[in-house]
Amino acid sequence: MTAEEFQRLTGAAPERMVELESFLGRLTEANAVMNLVGPDSLPDFWNRHAWDSAQLLDLAPGARTWADLGAGAGFPGVVLAILLKDRPDSHVWLIDSLQKRCRFLQSVVDALSLPATVIWGRAEQQALKVDVVTARAVAPMEKLLGYAQPYLQRGAQGLFLKGEKAELELQDAAKVWQVEADLSVSRSDPRGRIVTVRSLKRRG
């Protein structure tokens, strides 16, 4: 996918495309000294990272506030924050337990004046009320649901980007959790799945 194809799919304004290009440059530079994403994935940035993240906006078109758990390199959170700049009252919380990743995320937020707050800490310990809680490549569903439970209990919808083993992960998670969830095919990779969680309760 090219930048032009991404723009056509998302309708991103030219200013947002400039910011995404800047984010890619900062990510490439930082990735040379710290492991944020697989270096082989950067040439496919527009599909594998940007579009993979941006597709979530179509699944929650009315959402204004998002929490990205284990935000890491900024996917999906930074991409969402860039694209949400044109929507009033939007905000993304970027939460990560590693300080060096938070420093990278803060540098991007500052440079691009994003509607985002970086939080260094454990995801499950934050007292945030948001419209959507999301995550990508953080943990198997059983663990991830534990991180997300406080947000879901406060009314958030869960939208989680997962790989081709998502269904198996949900089956394993069902041993611990009573979960109402749907699986949809990722638009960036037909092998990927998006897990939409509507309700969650720990068994026992």
N, C-alpha and C positions, 0 to 999 in steps of 0.2 A: 504494500500500500504506500502511495506517495502522500505528501502533505496536502496536495490538491485534492486527492480522493478523500482524505480524512475531512477536509473542510467541506466538501460536497455532502458527505454523509451526516455531518454534525451541524452544518450551518454556522460554524464558528466564525465570528467576526475577524477581519484582518488583524486587529489589535491582539486578539486572543491567539491567533496563529503565531504572531511575533513572540508572544510570551511563551508559547509552547516550544518554539525553536530555541529560545533562551534557556528554558528549563533543560532541554536536551543537551545543550552545550555545557551547562553546569553539571549535569549528571555524568556526562562523558568524562569531564575533567576530574570530578570527585571519584568516579569509579576506577580511575587509574591508581588511586592510593588506598581505597577501601572498597570492600566487596558489597556493593549495593544491588547490582543486577549482574547476571551472566553477561560478560562482555560480548559474546556471540549474539546476544539478543538486541544489542543497540542498533545495528543496521536495519532491524525491523521495528524500530521504535514506533512508527505511526500505527501499525496494526497491533503488534504484540503488547505494547504498553499503553499508548494513547487511546486507541479505539477500544481496546479491552476495558479500559477504565471508563471512557466516556459513554459507553453503551448503557451504563447504569442509570443515566439521567432519564432515558426513555421509560425505564421501569418505575420511576418515582417522579413524574413530571411536576408534581406539586410540592415536592420536598425542598425545603430551604436550609435545613440544618443537618449536617452529616458528621458522624464520628468514624474516622478510619483507624481501626485497631492494628497495631503493628505496622505503622505507616511506612517505615523503612525508607525505600528510595522515593516514595511519593506516589505510589500507585495503589489504589486509585485516587487518593486524597488530593494531591497537588493538581492533577489533571482536572478533577471536579472543581477545585477552588478557582482555577483559571477560567473554566467555562461558566462558572456561576457568578463571575464578576458582573455580568450584565443583568443579574436578577437581584432586585433590591432585597435587603435583609437576609441574604444568604451567608452562611458561615460553615467552615469545615474545621473540625478539631483533628489534628494529626497527633496520634498518641503512639509513643514508642518507648520501650524500656532501656534502649541503649543510648547513652548520651551522645556518642559521636554521630549517630544517625540523626538525632534531634538537632545537633549543630548544623548538619547539612540542610535539613528541612527548614530550619530557621533562616539560613542564608538565602534560600530560595524564596521563602515568604517575604522577607525584607526586600530583596532585590526586585521582586515583581509586585510588591504592594498587594498581596493576596488577602482576601477575606478569610483568614485562617489563623488558628492558634496552635502552636506546637506545645505538647505536654510531654515532659520526660517523666515516665512513671508506668505503673502497671495498669493495663486497660480496665480490668475489672474493679479497680479501686477509685475510678473517677465518677463523681456525682453529676453526670451530665444528662440533660434531657434533650434528645434530638429526634428529628423525623426519621432518619435512617442511620443504622449502624452497619458498617461494611468492613471488609478485610479481603486481602489477597495474599496467598502463599504464607500464611501465618502459622497454622497448626491444623491437624486433623479435626473434623467436625466436632467430635466429642469434647475436645479441649476448647475449640473456638466458641462453642455454644456457652461454655462456662465463662469465657471472657465477655461474651456479648449479653449474658443473661441480665445484668443490671440495666442495660439500655432497653432491652426488650420489655422488661418489667415496667419501665417508665413510658411505654407506648411506642417505642421505635419499631420500625419495620427492619428486618434483617435482609441484606442483599450481599451475598458472599460469592466471590469469584473462585471457582474450584476447577480442578482438572477432571480427567475422565473417570477417576475413581470416586466421584462425589456420591454416587448412589450407595456404594459399599460403605463409605464413611458415614452416611446417614443411618445405614442399618446398624453399624457398630454403635453409633451415638444413641440409638433407640434403646440400648440396654441400660442407659443411664438417664436419658431424657425422654419425656413425652413431648414430641415436637410436631407441629403442623407446618409442613414445608412443601414447596413445589420446586421442581427442577426444570430449567429451561436451557436450551442450547445456546452457548455463547456465539455471538455474531462475529467475534474476532477469530475463533477457532472452533470448528464443529466438534472437536473432541472435548472441549471445555464445557463446563456447566455453571449456571448461576443458580445458587440456592436461595430461594425466597422464603424466609421464616416469618410466619404470622404469629405463632404463639409457642411458648416454651415453658416447661415445668419439669423440675428434677423428680425422677421416680423415687418412691419410698418416702 
